[in-house]
């Protein structure tokens, strides 16, 4: 694992949050989103058209068994993660709302308020919502 993702806390928090969501019958379309800055050959953040290039990946979560946890752990350990979120839809009476859990890779804790989302997180949320309209 990398220094930013030391063994333990953030991954365990991710799994705990996912287990709670999967148990909730009002929750659907759970996705784990991970993103990191692409690096050039010198290890610097790669720029494309004047902006940092971001590699994003999303995992649909339909259940939480050992196989799902192992796949998440493999991806989690494979790269330096600069952004980690769980997004889902939840039914409240007659309307569906999006839920967000964001984890801070530096503090290793569940993090931020909506007003604190940076451009990458906003992009991840936008990608998720666009995917929801296609389903």
C-alpha positions as CSV (number, residue, x, y, z in Angstrom):
1,X,0.0,0.0,0.0
2,X,1.1,3.6,-0.5
3,X,1.8,6.0,2.2
4,X,-1.5,7.9,1.6
5,X,-3.5,4.6,1.9
6,X,-1.8,2.9,4.9
7,X,-3.3,-0.4,6.0
8,X,-6.5,-0.1,7.9
9,X,-8.6,2.8,8.6
10,X,-9.9,4.2,5.3
11,X,-10.5,0.8,3.7
12,X,-12.3,-0.5,6.8
13,X,-14.4,2.7,6.9
14,X,-15.3,2.1,3.3
15,X,-16.4,-1.5,3.9
16,X,-18.4,-0.6,7.0
17,X,-20.2,2.1,5.2
18,X,-21.0,-0.3,2.3
19,X,-22.3,-3.0,4.6
20,X,-24.7,-0.5,6.2
21,X,-25.9,0.7,2.8
22,X,-26.4,-2.8,1.4
23,X,-28.6,-3.7,4.4
24,X,-30.9,-0.8,3.8
25,X,-33.8,-1.8,1.5
26,X,-34.4,1.8,0.6
27,X,-30.9,2.1,-1.0
28,X,-30.1,1.3,-4.6
29,X,-27.5,1.8,-7.2
30,X,-24.5,1.9,-4.9
31,X,-21.2,2.8,-6.5
32,X,-17.7,3.2,-5.1
33,X,-15.7,5.8,-7.0
34,X,-12.0,6.1,-6.8
35,X,-9.9,8.7,-8.5
36,X,-6.2,9.7,-8.7
37,X,-4.1,12.1,-10.6
38,X,-2.3,10.6,-13.5
39,X,1.4,11.1,-13.2
40,X,4.0,11.8,-16.0
41,X,7.4,10.0,-16.3
42,X,8.9,12.4,-13.6
43,X,6.1,11.6,-11.1
44,X,4.5,15.0,-11.6
45,X,0.7,15.4,-12.1
46,X,0.0,15.1,-15.8
47,X,-1.6,18.1,-17.5
48,X,-3.9,17.7,-20.4
49,X,-5.2,20.9,-22.1
50,X,-4.1,22.9,-19.1
51,X,-5.9,20.7,-16.5
52,X,-4.7,17.9,-14.3
53,X,-5.5,14.5,-15.9
54,X,-7.5,12.3,-13.5
55,X,-8.0,8.5,-13.7
56,X,-11.4,7.6,-12.4
57,X,-12.9,4.2,-11.8
58,X,-16.4,3.2,-10.5
59,X,-17.6,-0.1,-9.0
60,X,-21.3,-1.0,-8.8
61,X,-22.0,-2.7,-5.5
62,X,-24.9,-5.1,-5.5
63,X,-23.9,-7.0,-2.4
64,X,-21.0,-7.3,0.1
65,X,-19.4,-10.7,0.1
66,X,-15.7,-11.7,0.4
67,X,-15.3,-11.6,-3.4
68,X,-16.5,-8.0,-3.6
69,X,-14.4,-6.9,-0.7
70,X,-11.3,-8.6,-2.3
71,X,-11.9,-6.8,-5.6
72,X,-12.3,-3.5,-3.8
73,X,-9.1,-4.1,-1.8
74,X,-7.1,-5.0,-4.9
75,X,-8.1,-1.8,-6.6
76,X,-7.7,0.2,-3.4
77,X,-4.1,-1.1,-3.0
78,X,-3.2,-0.8,-6.7
79,X,-2.9,2.9,-6.9
80,X,-2.5,6.1,-5.0
81,X,-6.1,7.3,-4.3
82,X,-6.6,11.0,-4.1
83,X,-10.5,10.8,-4.0
84,X,-12.8,8.1,-2.6
85,X,-16.5,8.3,-2.6
86,X,-19.6,6.1,-2.2
87,X,-22.7,7.3,-4.1
88,X,-26.2,5.8,-4.0
89,X,-29.8,6.5,-4.5
90,X,-32.2,6.3,-1.6
91,X,-36.0,6.3,-1.5
92,X,-37.7,8.7,0.9
93,X,-41.4,8.6,0.8
94,X,-42.3,9.6,-2.7
95,X,-38.9,10.8,-3.9
96,X,-35.4,9.5,-4.5
97,X,-32.4,11.4,-3.2
98,X,-28.7,10.8,-3.8
99,X,-26.5,9.9,-0.9
100,X,-22.8,10.7,-0.7
101,X,-20.1,9.4,1.6
102,X,-16.7,10.9,0.9
103,X,-13.4,9.7,2.5
104,X,-10.4,11.9,3.0
105,X,-7.2,10.0,2.0
106,X,-5.0,12.3,4.2
107,X,-7.0,12.0,7.4
108,X,-8.4,8.5,6.6
109,X,-11.8,9.5,7.8
110,X,-15.3,10.0,6.4
111,X,-15.1,13.6,5.2
112,X,-16.4,16.9,3.9
113,X,-19.6,18.8,3.5
114,X,-21.1,19.3,0.1
115,X,-19.8,22.8,-0.1
116,X,-16.3,21.5,0.3
117,X,-16.3,19.2,-2.8
118,X,-13.5,20.0,-5.2
119,X,-13.6,19.8,-9.0
120,X,-12.7,16.1,-9.1
121,X,-15.4,15.1,-6.6
122,X,-18.0,17.3,-8.5
123,X,-17.0,15.5,-11.7
124,X,-17.4,12.1,-10.0
125,X,-20.8,13.1,-8.8
126,X,-21.8,14.4,-12.3
127,X,-20.6,11.1,-13.9
128,X,-22.7,9.1,-11.4
129,X,-25.8,11.2,-12.1
130,X,-25.4,11.0,-15.8
131,X,-25.1,7.2,-15.4
132,X,-28.4,7.2,-13.4
133,X,-30.3,8.9,-16.2
134,X,-29.1,6.2,-18.7
135,X,-30.5,3.3,-16.5
